[in-house]
Amino acid sequence: MQFYKNLKRARVRMGKSQIEVAKAVGISNAALSNYETSYREPDLDTLCALADRKSTRLNSSHSA
């Protein structure tokens, strides 16, 4: 599965809105929306923060 699909699925499973997750990670909800729609990819620091917030291993987030 593609990263952006995993990202959205993890957020939905947590029962969180884009605004809640974005605020917790320190990014705008527009940025998170861009990541979840595959318009953009997060930088390494943001990726780590998202993985930490979602208790997700980075290597499983990037599986194809």
Secondary structure, 3 states (H helix, E strand, C coil): CCHHHHHHHHHHHHCCCHHHHHHHHCCCHHHHHHHHCCCCCCCHHHHHHHHHHCCCCHHHHCCC
